[in-house]
Structure formats: structure tokens, C-alpha cells
Amino acid sequence: MTAMDFSLPEYSECISQGFTTSTSPGPQYSEWLSCVSNRPAITTRAIHALGGLHGIVNNAGIGLSTIRENYYVDNIKFWDVPEERWQAIFDVNVRAPFLISKGAMAHLLEQGWGRIVNVTTSMDTMIRRGWTPYGPSKGALEAQSACWAEDCEGSGVTVNVLVPGGHANTAMVPSASSPDREAMVQPEVMQAPIAWLMSDDSDGFNGNRLTGTGWDKALPGHAAAEKAAAPAAWPGAGQQSVWPDLQPT
């Protein structure tokens, strides 16, 4: 199953000619992610189309190139961000994962097994100058992931974060912002972690963030995951809040 933002100009041809997500064997299913009314029912329609649902990878996203092609060189100040672009980026990067995952939870809880993997970004990208609204949107998704993981504790459904571990060589980063493609993190680093997270071997692995560049293929799955993992949303990064009973959260 793939969900994408078809409102972008580069996907207009997909709408008119039909959308194919990959050349891999097996059934495929696509949805128009930018349409808010579609999102709550996406998982229901996917279950009917594919015959079941066991895992969700919230990887669809909109980047800064939709505002300025050379954003990495010519930084976008937050006051220069068009309001409609801010809204679109938060809708796809934050709201859509929430609605899609929420729509799947009844099914995943009933079967007692499921996986949600949210693709965010590195912490420095979340707070870097000139990266509004992409960085903050991924920070919001990271925080959501940590909340959801605790909500799902003990249910058989796990929630984890996966990031490439650097500037990834994908269409989201145009050549105007990063011309040296070989120096970038190659997207293949995501394959082994995703496969492991979607497997039975990852049972009980919950509330973590994995870095693709940190995954050691020479190690067994659990050992590679432990090496590449840290808690989602960096809970030890700052002072924790105190509730009225004076017990830290």
C-alpha cells in the first residue's frame, strides 16, 4: 500500500494515467493522501483490497523543495513560508500518519499483532535554521511516535521510528540543493531495518528510533537493531515535567 500527495505537480500524470507504486510482485494499492476526507477510510479500503493489514510504514512526505528548489543553499526563513505550504506539509507529514494509523488500530488490536513505523528525520534537521516547516513537522511525528508506542504497550502492536541517518538520495532532495548524489545516504539503508521491523523477530521492540546508517547487516536482526537504536523522541534530552503529585513523568 502506498499513499502519496497527488496535489504536487510532479504527480499530476499519475492521476490521469493511473498510479503504479513499484515493479515488485503482489497486490498494490494507492490512495490520494492530500484529500483529507480519504484518510480515515484508507486503511479500511486497503484491508478490503489486499485481504489484510499487518504493518504500516508512514513514509509519504512533502519536503522544502515544494517551496524552493535550492532551499539547502538559499535557506527559507519561516516568515517566507506560504501558509498553504505550511499547512500541506503538516497535513501530509503529521496529520496523515495520525489518521491512517488511527484508522488501522481497531484491526491491529483485534488481531493482536501489528507494526507502525514512522519515518521522521535527524534531530538536527528538526531544529535547523531554514528548515521550517519540514523539520518541525518531523519533530511532531517523532513526538507522536513516542506517545503511540506507550499507548500500544503490551498489545502486540509496536510503534517505532526509522530515519536514514543523513541527507538521503531521494527525489525529495533536488539536485539544486544537493548536487553530489554519491555523497548522500542511499535509500537502500532503509531496506533491512524495515524488513526486520515488519517481522515476528521484532516482537516487543517498541518505542525506539532506528538509524539506517547505523544498521550492521553482518549482525543478526536483534543485535543490529540494538546497535542502531535509541529511544524515540530522546526522552532524556531535557528536564522532565513534574505533575501535581510531584512525581516526574
C-alpha positions as CSV (number, residue, x, y, z in Angstrom):
1,M,0.0,0.0,0.0
2,T,1.3,3.5,-0.9
3,A,-0.2,6.9,0.0
4,M,1.2,10.0,-1.7
5,D,0.4,13.6,-2.1
6,F,-1.0,13.8,-5.6
7,S,-1.6,17.5,-5.3
8,L,2.0,18.1,-6.2
9,P,2.6,19.0,-9.9
10,E,5.1,16.1,-10.4
11,Y,2.3,13.6,-9.7
12,S,-0.4,15.1,-11.9
13,E,0.4,12.5,-14.6
14,C,-0.1,9.7,-12.1
15,I,-3.7,10.8,-11.6
16,S,-4.5,10.8,-15.3
17,Q,-2.7,7.6,-16.2
18,G,-3.2,5.5,-13.1
19,F,-0.6,5.1,-10.3
20,T,1.8,2.2,-10.0
21,T,4.0,2.2,-6.9
22,S,6.6,-0.4,-7.8
23,T,7.5,-3.3,-10.0
24,S,7.5,-5.8,-7.1
25,P,5.2,-8.8,-7.3
26,G,2.0,-9.0,-5.3
27,P,-1.0,-6.7,-5.0
28,Q,-0.6,-3.0,-4.9
29,Y,-2.9,-0.3,-3.7
30,S,-2.7,3.5,-3.8
31,E,-4.6,6.4,-2.2
32,W,-4.8,10.2,-2.7
33,L,-3.2,11.3,0.6
34,S,-3.8,15.1,0.2
35,C,-7.5,14.6,0.3
36,V,-8.4,14.9,4.0
37,S,-11.7,13.0,3.6
38,N,-9.8,10.0,2.2
39,R,-7.5,9.4,5.1
40,P,-9.8,7.9,7.8
41,A,-11.0,5.2,5.4
42,I,-7.7,4.5,3.7
43,T,-6.9,1.5,6.0
44,T,-10.4,0.1,5.7
45,R,-10.2,0.2,1.9
46,A,-6.7,-1.3,2.0
47,I,-7.8,-4.2,4.1
48,H,-10.6,-5.0,1.7
49,A,-8.3,-4.6,-1.4
50,L,-5.4,-6.5,-0.1
51,G,-7.1,-9.1,2.2
52,G,-5.4,-8.0,5.4
53,L,-3.1,-5.5,7.1
54,H,-0.2,-6.2,9.4
55,G,2.1,-3.2,9.2
56,I,2.1,0.5,8.2
57,V,5.1,2.5,7.2
58,N,4.3,6.2,7.3
59,N,6.9,7.3,4.7
60,A,5.0,9.6,2.5
61,G,6.1,13.2,2.9
62,I,6.4,16.6,1.5
63,G,9.8,18.5,1.6
64,L,11.1,22.0,1.3
65,S,11.7,21.7,-2.4
66,T,8.0,22.4,-2.9
67,I,8.7,25.9,-1.6
68,R,12.2,26.5,-3.0
69,E,14.3,24.1,-5.2
70,N,17.6,25.3,-3.8
71,Y,16.5,25.5,-0.2
72,Y,19.7,24.0,1.1
73,V,21.7,26.8,-0.4
74,D,19.2,29.6,-0.1
75,N,17.6,29.0,3.2
76,I,13.9,29.6,3.7
77,K,13.1,31.8,6.6
78,F,10.0,30.9,8.5
79,W,8.3,34.2,7.6
80,D,8.8,33.5,3.9
81,V,6.9,30.2,4.1
82,P,3.5,30.4,2.3
83,E,0.7,29.5,4.7
84,E,-0.8,26.9,2.3
85,R,2.6,25.1,2.0
86,W,3.0,25.0,5.8
87,Q,-0.5,23.5,6.0
88,A,0.2,21.0,3.2
89,I,3.4,19.8,4.8
90,F,1.9,19.4,8.2
91,D,-1.2,17.7,6.7
92,V,0.9,15.0,4.9
93,N,3.8,14.7,7.3
94,V,1.9,14.7,10.6
95,R,-1.8,14.6,10.2
96,A,-2.0,11.8,7.6
97,P,0.1,9.4,9.7
98,F,-2.1,10.0,12.6
99,L,-5.4,9.4,10.7
100,I,-4.1,6.4,8.8
101,S,-2.6,4.8,11.9
102,K,-5.7,5.6,14.0
103,G,-7.9,4.0,11.3
104,A,-5.9,0.8,11.4
105,M,-5.7,0.3,15.2
106,A,-9.1,-1.4,15.7
107,H,-8.0,-4.1,13.1
108,L,-4.4,-4.4,14.5
109,L,-5.6,-4.7,18.1
110,E,-8.2,-7.3,17.2
111,Q,-5.6,-9.5,15.6
112,G,-3.2,-8.9,18.5
113,W,-0.3,-8.1,16.2
114,G,0.8,-5.1,14.1
115,R,3.6,-2.7,13.2
116,I,3.6,1.0,12.8
117,V,6.9,2.6,11.5
118,N,7.1,6.4,11.2
119,V,9.8,7.8,9.1
120,T,11.0,11.1,10.7
121,T,14.4,12.8,10.4
122,S,17.5,13.5,12.4
123,M,17.2,15.8,15.4
124,D,19.4,18.5,13.9
125,T,17.2,18.7,10.9
126,M,14.2,19.2,13.1
127,I,15.7,22.3,14.6
128,R,18.0,23.6,11.9
129,R,17.8,27.2,10.6
130,G,15.8,27.5,7.4
131,W,14.0,24.1,7.7
132,T,10.5,25.3,8.7
133,P,8.1,23.7,8.3
134,Y,9.7,20.3,7.3
135,G,11.9,20.0,10.4
136,P,9.1,20.9,12.9
137,S,6.6,18.6,11.1
138,K,9.0,15.7,11.5
139,G,9.6,16.7,15.2
140,A,5.8,16.4,15.7
141,L,5.7,13.0,14.1
142,E,8.6,11.9,16.3
143,A,6.7,13.0,19.4
144,Q,3.5,11.3,18.2
145,S,5.5,8.1,17.7
146,A,6.7,8.1,21.3
147,C,3.2,8.7,22.6
148,W,1.7,5.9,20.4
149,A,4.3,3.4,21.5
150,E,3.3,3.9,25.1
151,D,-0.3,3.6,24.2
152,C,0.3,0.3,22.4
153,E,2.5,-1.2,25.1
154,G,1.6,-4.9,25.7
155,S,-1.0,-5.0,22.9
156,G,1.1,-6.9,20.3
157,V,1.3,-3.7,18.2
158,T,4.6,-1.8,18.2
159,V,5.4,1.7,17.1
160,N,8.9,2.7,16.1
161,V,10.7,5.4,14.2
162,L,13.2,4.8,11.3
163,V,15.4,7.5,9.8
164,P,18.0,7.3,7.0
165,G,20.7,8.9,9.2
166,G,21.6,11.7,6.9
167,H,20.7,13.6,3.7
168,A,19.1,10.9,1.6
169,N,19.4,10.5,-2.1
170,T,15.7,10.6,-3.0
171,A,13.5,12.9,-5.1
172,M,12.7,14.9,-2.0
173,V,16.1,16.4,-2.2
174,P,16.5,18.0,-5.7
175,S,19.9,18.4,-7.4
176,A,19.7,22.2,-6.8
177,S,20.1,21.6,-3.1
178,S,22.5,18.6,-3.2
179,P,24.2,18.0,-6.5
180,D,26.7,15.3,-5.2
181,R,24.3,12.4,-5.1
182,E,27.0,9.8,-4.3
183,A,27.9,11.7,-1.1
184,M,24.4,11.3,0.2
185,V,22.9,8.5,2.2
186,Q,21.5,6.0,-0.2
187,P,17.9,4.9,0.4
188,E,18.8,1.2,0.4
189,V,20.0,1.6,4.0
190,M,16.3,1.6,5.0
191,Q,15.6,-1.9,3.5
192,A,17.0,-4.2,6.2
193,P,15.6,-2.3,9.2
194,I,12.1,-2.1,7.6
195,A,12.1,-5.8,6.8
196,W,13.2,-6.6,10.4
197,L,10.7,-4.2,12.0
198,M,7.9,-5.9,10.0
199,S,8.9,-9.4,11.1
200,D,8.0,-11.6,14.1
201,D,11.6,-11.3,15.2
202,S,10.9,-7.7,16.3
203,D,8.1,-8.7,18.7
204,G,8.4,-6.5,21.8
205,F,10.7,-3.9,20.2
206,N,8.7,-0.8,20.8
207,G,9.2,3.0,21.2
208,N,12.6,3.1,19.5
209,R,14.2,5.1,16.6
210,L,16.5,3.2,14.3
211,T,19.0,4.8,12.0
212,G,19.5,3.2,8.6
213,T,23.2,4.1,8.5
214,G,23.7,2.5,11.9
215,W,22.3,-0.9,10.8
216,D,25.0,-3.5,10.6
217,K,24.0,-6.2,8.1
218,A,26.6,-8.5,9.5
219,L,24.7,-8.9,12.7
220,P,21.6,-10.9,13.5
221,G,18.4,-8.7,13.4
222,H,18.0,-8.1,17.1
223,A,21.7,-7.3,17.6
224,A,21.7,-4.9,14.6
225,A,18.6,-3.2,15.9
226,E,20.1,-2.7,19.4
227,K,23.2,-1.2,17.8
228,A,21.2,1.2,15.7
229,A,18.6,2.1,18.2
230,A,17.8,4.9,20.7
231,P,14.6,5.8,22.4
232,A,12.1,7.6,20.2
233,A,11.9,11.4,20.8
234,W,15.0,11.5,23.0
235,P,13.2,11.4,26.4
236,G,16.5,12.0,28.3
237,A,17.4,15.1,26.3
238,G,15.9,17.7,28.7
239,Q,14.3,18.3,32.1
240,Q,11.2,16.2,32.5
241,S,8.0,17.8,33.7
242,V,6.6,17.4,37.2
243,W,2.9,16.6,37.8
244,P,0.9,18.0,40.8
245,D,1.8,15.0,42.9
246,L,5.5,16.0,42.4
247,Q,6.3,12.7,40.6
248,P,8.4,13.2,37.4
249,T,6.8,11.9,34.3
